[in-house]
Amino acid sequence: MFYTPPPRDPKAPPIRINLLSDTQTRPTPAMREAMAAAEVGDEQIGDDPTVNLLCERVAGLLGKEAAVFMPSGTMCNVAATLVHCRPGEEILAHETAHIIAREGGAHAALGGFQIMPLTGADGQFAPDTLRKALHPRSRYQPPQTLVSVEQTANIGGGTIWKKAALDEVASIAHEAGAATHMDGARLLNATVATGISARDMAAGWDSAWIDFSKGLGAPVGGALAGTAAFIDEVWCWKQRLGGSMRQAGICAAACLHTLDHHVDRLADDHANARALARGLSQIEGVEVQEPETNLVFFRPDGAGVPGSRMIAELNKRGVLLAVMDGRIRACTHLDVTAAMIEETVTLVREIVRGA
């Protein structure tokens, strides 16, 4: 769970360094210009040209037949499972997956599905773990109809699934008669870090989506892709869930802007994350997981400062982070500079010394 900081001291400085999440980014001036100039129509009836262009771009990017623009990544996941599965069926995913822990039980509440949590280091399960979890179809056990992965694995530390592992997992699932779904909220972080295209990463996955409101820096939205028939069914659920919009081209224009201008710069976020991890690891007693992308997980407990206290002390100094699943998570993004990283390390060092 996210740790909620205590009420702020009115005399404390305003938040200057926001490492809470890459969802904290603000639209850039150029993005706002693109949004203001967007050609729009009625998205709900397929008449918004900017939304249509975005969907074409995402389908091509992920190597799928079609895509649909969604208000949120959660709706991408929920609509996908509602199409892939029927009540009483089972989804297999890592125990820390977003669909298990951070979507309000939507898949059980709306679809009547159960999710089997698979174990594995760094937010990933091994192909053999999946094999052992599969069972023959029988009237005694729920049909296992979907296997889901999260690229990158958030709670695992922003770790990247290897392409070979993705291919093997997808093959095992398909051999067992199950569909495959990729939660690609930070998929483009993985592609920038590895040089492997999003199309290749998503090959073999029946559905996949990307988020525009995380590292890409748009204010809202995600896009889910798959076969044309699959997307037709997703549209039915989008309508039922209240996700159909009107002049959504204003939002889609921001997303198109991110694809044109904010993908390659994800490498800057990764460099800042490595710099933060390097600086924190030099503080005695601070345990740091080496980042693969833009997420840095660390524990200051060994330095005599519990995570909750470190969060509160940094908050007083204008730095915002969160405790997630027992560790502090710092997330680098568009609005975090190298100078901010250096200052954060300095402040953590001062707090540790004070303890």
C-alpha positions, 0 to 999 in steps of 0.5 A: 500500500502507499504510505500517506504522509502525515499532515504537513507543517504549514511552515514546511516548504512546498513540495519541490521534488516529487518522486512519488510516481511518474503519474505526477508529471505536468503537461509541458507547454508544447503538449498544451499547445498540441491539445489546444490545436487538436481536431476533435469530434465525437469519440463515442461514435468513432468521429474524433480524428485525433483519437482515431489517429492515436489508435492507429499509431498504438496498434502499429506500435504494438503490432496489433490489428486495432486499438482503443483509447481508454481513460485509464490503465486500470480500465484497460486491464479490466476491459481486457479481462472482461473480454478474455474471461467468463465468471468463475474462470481463473487468471494467472499473474504474479502475486504483486501484479497490479490486477491483484493488488491495486485495482480495487478488486474490480476483476472479481467484482465485475467479472467474477474471476479469481486470480491465482498469484504466482511467486517469483523474484522481482515481480516476475514468475518463471515459465516453470512456475507457470507450468506447475500452476496449470492443471487439466480441465475438469469440473472440479477446478476453474478453467484457466483462461488467461495469463497476465504479465506486467512489463515492467514489473512495478513492485518488483522494482521496475524490472524488465521481463526478458524477451525469451521469458515473455515468449516462453510464457506466452507459448506455455499459455497458448499450449494450455488453451489460455489467452495472454495479456500484457499490462504494459503500463511502463512497456516503453520504459522496457523498450528504451532500456533494452532496445527491443521494440514494443512490437517485438515485446508484445509479439505472442500476447493477445492483448497489450496496452501502454499508459500515456500518463506515467513516464510519457507525461500526458495528463490522462489515458492509455490505449489497449490493442489486440485483434479487431474482433477483440477490440470490438468486444472491448468497446462494448465494455468501454461503453458499459463502464462509462469509458466512452468519451466525446471530444477526447481528441484534446486528450489524445493529442497529448498522447500523440505528442508523447509518442513523438517527443517523450519516448527516447527521453525515458533514457534520462529517467533511467539515468537519474534512477541509477544516479539516485540508487548509486548515491543512496547505496553510498550511505551506510545502512541504506539498502538499495535495489539496483534499478533497471528502469525508472523505479528505485526501491530502498530501505533506510532501516539499517541506518536507524531511520524507519521508512515512515520516518524517512518519508516524513522527514523528506516531506518536511524538506519538500521531497515527496516519496511513498512507502510501497509494500514495505520499501520506499519507492522513488520514481524518476520522470519528466519533471525530475532533474539530475540536480533534484536527484543530487539534492535528494541524496544529500537530504537523505544523508543529512537525515541519516546523520541526524539519527 
